[in-house]
Structures are given as structure tokens and as C-alpha cells.
Amino acid sequence: MIPAQYSVSSTIQSPVKAASFILARDPEAPPLGLEGAVYVIGNFDGVHRGHQSVIAQAMALAKTLGRPCALLTFEPHPGDYFAGGSSVFRLTPEKVKARIMQRLGLSGMVVLSFDQNLASLSAEDFVRQILVERLGLSGAVVGYDFHFGRARSGTPEFLHEAGLRHGFVVQTATKVMADEKGSSEAVHSAATRQALKNGDVARARTLLGHDWFVLGEVLHGQKLGRTLGYPTANLALDPSCGLAYGIYAVRVGLKGAHYLGVASYGRRPTVDNGPPLLEVFIFDFSGDLYGRELEVSFVAWLRGEEKFDSLDALTAQIGRDVEQARAVLTR
């Protein structure tokens, strides 16, 4: 294996060892290692620049108080719960979100099951039962548009007042703009989802502050890529994924090693028009990847998915895609 060299300035890198990160689901008492933590609270789907600003503020508060800092989030996404099924294009499923939080330097992530019991809690009961009794927090940091509790009745102002009564610090982060050129558009997950639905991964990167990436275990496929001279690692993405079908220049992470590659996401109309699949051809790599986890970061859109008249025509186009991806990634 020969790791490809590339700039990682647009990726979130990890300053923390895996063993130091605590992931707790539905704890009834403060998780070991997160006692008295400062929590940043929200869905944080995408962990975009606005989210990162809130997280940075929470980490600063935690440092001041001498406490660990963690994310409090919810699964499934409340939008899915109220819709009665998968309706939200998840930018960061739980595993991806946890990886980003670890890389940003948080001590842990607490995941609460978003169900009828949680949805029916009043704002005051959420504060008392969840934040105070079960988590024992010392501080909370939320976004300017944060709402919580039954019928979204809880607001940042309510949380500030509740913090005074229950003895924990509350801070509200301000709005982050999409760019530094006078735009008045707030950074939000909906805009990022729409960018990815359009295949505009560059726009998504601007909003997120990092390359959008997925995690997946390499699956056995038809092995057609081998016969065409371009063996691929196949990954099934989260069922909610709304990424535009097409060809992308990508970066691939594998247990600390980094590679460049080209990826196709779609239904393979030339071959079988089957379920959506991500197929990644990794440059300058040889080895067995089946069952191993890959992190695939989307760097640039190359073209849309096409149906070709023959496998020879498809193979020729793949060759052109490879050259274009190399040029984009090494530019």
C-alpha cells in the first residue's frame, strides 16, 4: 500500500485518542468520565460551521469551569420520529457524528432515544429530569435558534432562566453566516442537504467547514470492476442518503492511511440499475478491503450518472474519470 499525499486543510482531524471518547446511550446517571460536564445540545446533523461555533464556545466554557465537554443529541432524528419514518437526509448518522465530535476534541457524546416519552416532556421537565437529574451538568451551550420540550416550548431564554434556578451556567451562541463576503444567509443543515442533492459538494464544504464524508464497511459485489481494470470497494450508504447520483473525486481514509480515488454513487444503469451503491476506486492501492471500514470524503463533482451502450464505452469513460479525479485532487 502506498498512501497518497494530499492537503487535509478542509478535513476535520483528530487530536484525541479513540479510548478517550465516551459514547453513552440513554444514561440514567451521569456517564463515568462525564460527571458535571458542560453539554452542547442539539441534533447537530452535519456538524456545520454554525454547529462548530457552538461547540467551540462550549469547550471554552468547559475549560473555564474545569469540566469535560460533551454533546447531547437525539436518535432517531426528531423529524423522522414525527414523520413516522425516514424522511430526513441524514448528513451525519450517529457513527459519523461521534467521529467528528471526537476529532473536534469533545470528551464524549450522549445519545437520547427520541420517543413518545421524550417528546412529551415539557421544557421544565426536560431540564429537571434530563439535564439535572440524569446528566448532572454544570453548563449548557445552545444555538440561537434552539428549541426543546413539548411543542418546542423551550427557548434559549427559558434555558437561561432554568439554569439560574437549577444552578448551571447557560450560554447562547450567535448566528454564523455562510461566508465572509456580506452574505446574510445563516448556515444550516437544510442548505447543506440541498447542496448535496445537487451534487454540489464544494458548496456543502463551504457550509460545513469540512468535506462531507461517509463511513461504511466494504461489501462483496459483482466484482465487475476487476474485469474492467478498475476494482472498486463497495459501500451501502445510510438509507436516508440524498446525495446526487454521479461521479466524484474523493479522499479515502483507512485506519490512519489516506488515499485518493474516484467514486460512483448511484444505481449502475449500464449494469443492473440496482439499489443505490457507492463504488470507490482507490488510486495506488492493492489489498483485500472486504469487511473493513472506509471513510470516504467527497471533494469534487465530476459528472452525473450515465447509461452507456457497452461495457467498453463505460470502461473508456472510467479511465477519463480517473484522470480527471487525479488532476482535481492533486491540483
N, C-alpha and C positions, 0 to 999 in steps of 0.2 A: 504494500500500500504506500502510495506517495501522496501525502497531504498537499492539496493545492494551497497556494498562498493568496490571500486577498485581504482587502481592508474590512475591518469589522466595526467601523465607526458608527454604522447605523444599526448595530445589533445591541441587545442588552446582554452584557457579560456578567459572569458570576464572581463576586468577591467572597462568597460564602461556601463552606463545605456542606455537602448534602446532609451529613449527620447532624448539623446544627439547626436544621429546619424542622419545625414541628407542624404536623398536619393533624388536626383534630376534627372529628365529625360529631355533632350533637353532644358536646360535653355537658354533664350535669354539674360539674365543678370546674374551677379554673384549671386548664391543662397544665401538667407538670412542665415547668420552664416558662410558662406564660402568666404566672401569678402577678396580678397588679399591672398587667400590660396596658399600653396605650393602643387602642384599636382604631384603625381606619375602616369605615363601614360603608358597604355598598356592593352592588353587583360587579362593578369594575370589569365588565366584558370588554375585552380588547386591551385593557390597561394602557389607554392612550395618554397623550401628553397631559391632558387635564387630570386624569387619574394619577399620573406620576407626580404632578404638582401636589395633590392632596397627600400622597404617600410621603413625599419629601417633608412636608410640614409635620406629619405625624411622627416621622423619625426624629425630626428636630425636637419636638415636644418630648418624646420618649427619652432622648439623650439628656435633656434638661432635668427631667424627673428621675433619671437613673433607672428607667424601666425598659423591658423588652417592648418591641413594636410588632403588631400582627394585623392581619386583615380579617375582618368578619364579613363573610359573604354567604350566599344562599344557593342551594341546588334543590330542585331544578330552577331555572330562571323564572322569576315571578310571572313574566309574560307567558311562558309556557304553561305554568300552573293555571292561570286564569283563562287561558285559551283552551285548556283541556287536552293539550298535545303539543308536539314540537312545532312551534310557529316562529321562533326566533333563530336567526342565523347566528350561531354561537361563534364569536370571534376567538374566544379563549375558553374552550371546555376546561373543566376543573383541573385536569393534569397540566395543561399548558399554563393556566393561571398560576398554579402553585410554582411552576418552574420560574416564571417571570418574577413572582414575589420573592423567591429565594435569591434570584440574581440581583434584585434591587436592594437586598440587604435586610429584609424583614426576618424576624425570628420565627414566624410561623403563620399559619392560616387556619382559621376556624370556619368550618362549613356547617351551616344550619339547614336542616331539611325544610324546604318551603312547602308546608302542607296546610290543611284547614286550621289546625291548632295555631300555627304561627300567624297565618293570615288573619285570624280572628282576634288576635291580641290588640288591645288598644295601645296607643302610643305610650301611655303611662305604664301599662303592664309590660310592654316590651322593655322599657328602661329598667323597671324594677326586677322582673323575672329573669330577663336575658343578660342585660348588661351588668347589673349589680349583683344579683344572687348567683347566677351560673358562671359569669366570667370574672367578676370582681375587678373590673377595670379601674385604672387610675386616670384615664383620659380617653377622649374620643375626638377624632377629626373627621369631618364630613365635607362633602362638596356643597357649593352654594345652592344647588337645586335638590338637595337630599330630602326625601320624604319617607316616612316609615309608619308602621302601625295600621290598624284597621282603617280602610278608606283613605289611606295616605294622609292621615290627620296630623302626624308628627312632622314638624319642620325643624330646621336648624335653630330657630328661635326657641321653640319648645324644648329642644335638647339642651340648650344653654341653661334655661331655667331649671330643668330637671337635674342638670349637673350640679347646680348650686344647692339644690335640696338634698341630693344623694352623696355629695362630696367627691365629685370627679370633675376634671377640667374638660372643657369643650372648646374646640376651635373650628371655625368655618373657613374653608379655602375659597379663594376668589376664582372667577371665571378665567379660563385660559383661551386665548384666541388662536385661530388656526394658523396664522402666520405673523410675521413681524413687519408687514407692509401696510398696516392700517385696516386689515380685514376685521369686520365686526362679527364674523361667524364663530360661534362657540364650538370648541372641539367636543364632539360627542360620538357615541358608538354608531348611531344611525348613519351618519355621513360616511364612516369607515365601511360599514356594511354595503352601502350603495356603491362606493368606490370599487370594492372587491367584486360586486355583482357585475360591474362594468369591465372587470379585468384591469382596472387602473391601480396596480399595486404601488406605483410611485405616489399617487395621491394618498393611498392608505398609509404609506410610510410617513408622509408629511403629518398626517393627523395623529398617527400612533406615536411617532418619535422613534420608531424602530421598525425593522422589517416584520411584516406579518408572517408568522410561521405556524406549522402544524407538527404534531408528533404522531407517529404511527409505527406499528410493528409490520415488518416486511412479510408479505403473504406470498404463497405459491400462486402462480398464474399460469397462463398458457405457454409461457416461455417462448413466445413468438419473437420477442426482441432478440433472443440469442441467434435465431436463424437469420434475422435481418442484419446482424452485426452490431446491434445496439442493445445489449442486455439491460433490462430495467428492474429496479426494485419497486414492487407494487404495494401501495398503501390504501386502505379504505379509510376515508376521512369521516369525521363526525357526520351523522345523517342530516344534520341541520345545515351543513356547509352550502353556502350560496355562491361560492367562487365561480366566476365565468369560465365556461369550458374553453380551453385553449392551451397554448404552449407558452412556457415561462422559463426565463433564466433563473436558476435557483442556486442557493448555497445549501450544503448538506452537512449536518453535524452527526458524528458517530463516536460516542464515548471520548470526547475531547479532541478528536481529529476533525479537520474541516476540509471539505472538498467543494469543487464547483460542479455544476451539472445543468441539464436541461430537463424539464418535466412537462408531461402532458396530463391535463386533468379533463376528464370527460368520459364519453361512452364508447369511444373507438368505433365510429361509424363505418370505417373501411373494413373492420374485422368482424365485430359481433353486435355493436350497438347495445352493449350490456349495461349493467349498473355503473354509476359513476366510480371512477378509479383514478388514483394518482399514480402515474408511472414515471419513475425518475431514472434517467441515465446519468451515472456519476462518472465524470471525467477522471482518467488516470487512476482507476481503481480496479482491483481484481480480488475476489474473495467471496465467501458464502455469507449472505446477509439474511437468510431466512430466519425469522423469529427475533431478529434484532431490532431495536428501536432507532428510528432515524428522526432527526429534527430537520425539517425542510423549510427554508426561508425563501420567500418569493421576492425576487429582486426586480425583474422587468417582464413586461408582457411582450411576446414576440409576434403571435398571430392567433387567430381563432381556430377552433377545431374544424377540420375539413374531412370530407369523404373523397378518397382517391379512387381512380379507375382500376388500379392494380397495386399489388404489394411492391412492385418495382418503383412505381411512382411515389408511393409512401416512403420507401427507403431513401430515395433521392432527396425528398423533402426533409426527412430527418437529418440527413447529412448537412443540409443547408441550415437547419435549426441549430445543430451543434456548433457550426462555425459562427453563427450569429450570437449564440449564447456566450461562447468563449470571448468574442470581441466585446460584448457588453460587460461581462464580468471582470475582464482584465483591463478595461479602459481606465 
